[in-house]
């Protein structure tokens, strides 16, 4: 097996190749998945920065070996909602000595071809790319004795049904899925900080990220003022074609997501909520939308909202908002802004620092809890030196240890979980 230094030299070659292909990377991502030029450019630059972080990860990763032994493979299934971040996921598996078999979403076909052309001269067949259907890719990974682990980014609905297959195969699955993240603002919060983070985190990638704020809880005493300022900010967002560097909101990639948002908005209004900004949908283009007086039982508060639509709701007490935040099947990330009560609430929502065995799926806890911290700051070093992952149906690990099947949940490093 190659040494850490040898693998890191290839990572540096990859970094330089991505840098050289930066504009092509952006152009293809814009074309394939309709993310804006500015968001995609920022993601490419973040990816380059994270590849450099493997120097910081040396003490953590050097000396680790593939979970299945030398020459074993990790099968990696990637979702469409991202472009350059996928390099971090791929390389985190490679840096502990794994061979990696990568399955892209069909929505990123042009981008996947570019990525493969960049990887092949650097990594050869150590990192290879599959053109198979997702089902065939997963079925073959379960049968292939060379595959020790499967890492999946996707929908919990699509993959929960595979539990019995992984039990029977005795293989490990690391799943990263959806979020319906609570964003909680207490009356003593720094409103400028909270508003700035909300406007950025909610509308970047036109709302198409699993960690975007989805359930927005604002204390009743500041609800009116906060919404007024939030609407003012959101109304200034530039809506347009994704290739225009000025555009901040572009069409949503998934027609299914658009259909779900139509239904969510229709149902919310019918049940008493009010659309105070936007609500206009033209094809796959959803204009920035803000809903007030959303109730927890509404679709927009229960299902993942994968677009530039913000469902907001007032709350009165810390106890109330903590209970409402916990009452959900997803537990990826929570953001809180405020003083003592916000700090106490954050402690009640936070899970353990690293993934751990659970008797069953654990609901009401969150893998990342940010207190008076922006999304960008809380996500720095994700997948390289910062464990990422959630509770409930936001993420899990299935594994068989000493003949016993178990579930683990909480934040994790893909590199650690696919090595020993």
N, C-alpha and C positions, 0 to 999 in steps of 0.2 A: 504494500500500500504506500502511496506517495506520502511525503511528510507535509506537515502543516505549511511550512514555508513554500514548498513546491505548489501546493494548492493555492496559497495566497498570491503567488506570482501570476497564476492564471486569472485570479480575480482582478488583479491590477490590469492585466491585458484586456479583460472584459470591460472594465471601467473605461479604459481609453477607447475601446472600440465603440462603446455606447456614446461616449462623448463625441467621437468622430461622426457618428450616425445620428446625432441629436435631432437635427431638423427632419430627417427622414422618419425617425421614430415618431416625432410629433405629428408629421403629416399623415402617416398611416393610422395612428391612433385616432386622430380627428376624423378621418374618412371611415374607419371601421366602426367606431363606437360613439361617434358624435360628441365626444367630450371637447370642451373648448380648448383652443390653442393655449390660452394662458394656464389652465389647470394642468394640461398635459405637459407643458414645458416645465412647470414647477415640479411635477411628479418625476420627470426624467432627472432633473437636478437633484431631487431628494434621493432617488435611487443611486446616483453616482456617489453622493455623500455617504449613504449607508454601506456601500461596498467598501469604502475606506475604513469603516468601523470594525472590520474584522481584525484590525490590529488591537482594538480594545477587547475583542472577544477571545484573544489568544489564551489567556489563563483559564478561561472557561471551557474552551473547546479543544485545545491541543492535548493530544493523548487519548482522546475518545476514539472509539472504533465503531463501525457500522453494527447496528443491532443484529443483523443477520450474518455477521462475519464478513471477512474480506471478500469483495466482489459482489456482495449482495446489492439489491436495488430497492429504491423507494419509488413507488408510483405516485405521481402528483397530478391531481385534477384541479385546474384553475377556472375560476369564473371570469366573465367578461368585464366586470366592473373595475377595470384598472388597466394600465398599460405597463409602465416601467416598474411598478412595485413588485411585479412578478419575478423580476430578477433577484430580489432579495429572498423570496420564498425558495426559488430554485437553488441559489447558492448556499443558503443556510443548511440545506440537506447535503450538498456536495462537500462543504467544508469539514464535515466529520467523516469523510471517506466514502460516503455512499455513491453508488452509481444512481442516476436519476432518469426516470422515464416520465416525460411531461405530456399531459393532454391539455391542449388549449380549448377554450370555448370556440364554437364555430363562428361566433360573432367577431372574433379577432383574427380572421384568416390571413389577411394581408400582413398584419402585425406579427403573427406567429411565423410566417415565412421569413420576414426580416430577422426576427429573433433567432431562428434556426440558422440562418446564414451567418450571423454574428458568432454564435456558439460553436458551430462545427469546426472551424479551423483552430479554435482554442482548446476545446475539450474533447474533440473526436467523438467516439461513441460512448464516452463516460456519461455524457448528458445527451439523451436522444429525445426526439419528439414524435408523438403519435398522431396519426390522422384518423384513427378509428372513432367510432361512436363512443359516447361516454359509457354506455352500458357494456359494450364489448371490452372496452379498456378495463373497466372495473372487474368484470368476470374473469378476464385473463390474468389480472393481477392476483385475484384470489386463488387461481389454479397454479400459477407459476411458482415453483419452489425457490427461485432466486429472489422473489419479492418478499421482503421482510415486513414492510409497512406500506400503508396507503394513506396519503394526506389529501384531504378533499376540502375545497372551498366551494360552498354552494348552499342549497336550501335544505333545511332539516326535513322538510316534507318528503324530499326525494331520497334521503339516505337513511332515515330511521329504520326503514324496512329491511336494511341489509344486516341488522344486528345478528340474526341467526346464522347468516352466511359467514360472518367473521368469527362467531363463536365456534362454528364447525371447523373452519380453516385454522383457527388458533393464531390468526394474524392480527396485527395492530392496525387500528384506524385512528387517525387524528383528524377531527372534523372542525372546521371553522365556518360559522354560518351567520345568520342574520342578527340584526339588533333592532330594538325599538326603544332607543336610549332615552331615559329621562333627563331633562335639563331643568334644574330647579334654581329659582332666584328668590332669595329671602329679602325682606325689606331693608336690611342694612348692607346689602351688596353694593359693590362698586358697579353701578349700572353701565358706565361707559365700557368697562371691561366685559361685563356680561353681554351687552348688546353687540360689541365688536366680535366676540367669539361666536355668538349665535348666528349673526349675519354671515360670517365666514364659513363656519362649520355646517350650517344648514344648506347653504346654496352652492358651495363648491361642488364641482362635477354635476351641477344641476340637481343636487340632492341625491345622487346615486352612489352613496357609500353606506356600508353597513354601520358605520360609527357616526353618521350624521345625527344630530338631535332630532328626535321623533315625537316625544311626548313632552311638551314644554309647559312646565308648571311655574306660574308667577304668583307671588303673594298678593292677595286681594288688595291690600293697601296701596300697592304700586302698579297694579294690573293695567289700569287705564293709561297711566303715564308711559309705562314700558311699551305697551302696544303702539301707542302713538309714535314713539321714537323708532320702534321696530319697523312699522309701516313706512315711515319716512326713509329709512335706510333701504329697505327692500324695493321701494318704488324707484330708486335710482339705479338699480341693476340694469345693465345693458343686455337686452334680449336680441339675439341675432344668429347668424350662421356660425358654426363652430370654428371655421378656419379664420375668422376675423379676430385678430389679437385683442380687439376691444371688447369682444363678446364675453359676458359673464354667465349667461343662461342660454343653453342651446337645447335642441330636441333631446328627449329621453330615448335611450337606446332600445328599450323593450316595449313592444306594443302591449304586452300583458300588463306591465306596470302602468301604462297610460289607462288601460281599461279599468284596472283596480282603483286608480286615483279618481277616475270619473265616478265610480260607484261610491267611493269613500266620501267625496264631496256631496254628492246627491243625498246620501243617507244622513250626513251630518246636518245639512240644512233642513231636511225633513224632520229632524229630531230636535231642532231648536238652536243649533249653532249658526253663526253668521260669518260669511265670507267678507272680510273687511279690506282685502286687497286681492286683485287678480281673479282667479277662477276661470280664466279663459284658456281653452285648449284648442289648438289648431294642429290637426294631425298628431304628430308626436311632440309638438312644442307646447309645453305647459308653462304659462307665464307665472312669475313668482306669486305665490298665493299664501295668504295668512287667514287662518280660521280662529275665531274667538269663541269662548264658552263651549269648548268641546267637552264631552262627557266620556268617562273611562270606558263605557260599554260601546262607544261608537267604533265603527270599523277603522277609522283613521287613527284611533288610539290603541287598537288591538292588533292590527296587521302592520307589517313593515310598510312604511311609505317610502317608495323608491323614486322620488322626484322632488321638485322644488316647492313643496307644500308643507306649511308649518301649522300643526294643530296645537292650539294653546288653551290653557285652562287655569282658572284661579284656584288658590288654596288658602286655607285660614290658619292652620297650625302645622308645626313640625311633625307631630304624630300622624296627622292626616296625610301629608304629602309622602312621608316615608312608607306608609301602608299602601298608598296608591302606586308608588314607584315599584314596590315589591310585587304587586299583584299582576304579574305578567309572565309569559312563558319564555321571554328572552331576557338575558342578563349579561350583555356585552360590556357596555360602558355607561357610566352615569357622570354628569357634570353638575356641580353645585357651586353657588356663589353666595357669599355672605359671611357672617361672623360666627359666634359661638354655636348658634343653632344649626347652621350649615355644617360646621365641623362635626357636631354630634350626629347629624343625619348621615354624613359621609361615612362615619364609623359604623353605623347600622347597616349601610348598604354594601360595604366592602367585603369581598370574600378574602380568601387567603392569598399571600403573595405569589404562591406558585401552585400549579395544579396538584390535586390530591385525590385519593380514593373517596368515593361517595357511595352510600348504599343504593341510591337511585338518583335520577336527575334532580339537582338541587335548585329550586326556584327561589327568587327573592334576594339573590346576591349578584354582584357585578364584578367582572374580572378587572376592569379598570375604573377607578373612581377618582375623578379630578376635582380638587377643591381650589377654587379661585385660580384656575390654570387653564390656558387655552388648549384646544384640541391638538394643535401642532406641538406644543411643549410636552403634553402628556404622551404623545405618540413617538417622541424622538427615540431613534434606535430600535424601533419595533422590528421584531423577527431576528435581529442580530444580537443585541444585548438586552433588549427589553422584552420580557415575556408578554404575550398577547393571547387573549382568549376569554371565553365567558362561561356562564352557568346556564342552567335550564337547557333550552334547545338552541342556545347561541353557540355552543361548542362543547365537545366532549372527546374523550379518548376511550376506545375499547381495547382491552388487551387481556391476554391470558398469561398469568404468572404462576409458575409451579402447578400447572394444571387447573388453576382457578380463574374463571372469567371475572373481570372487574371493570368498572367505569371510573374514570377520573374526570374532574372538571376544574376550571380555573385557568388563569393565565399560564402560558407555556411557551417554550422555545422549540421550534420544530427540530432544530439541530440536536438538542438534548433528548427529545422524545424518540428520535430515530437512531440513537447511538447508545453505547454503554461505556 
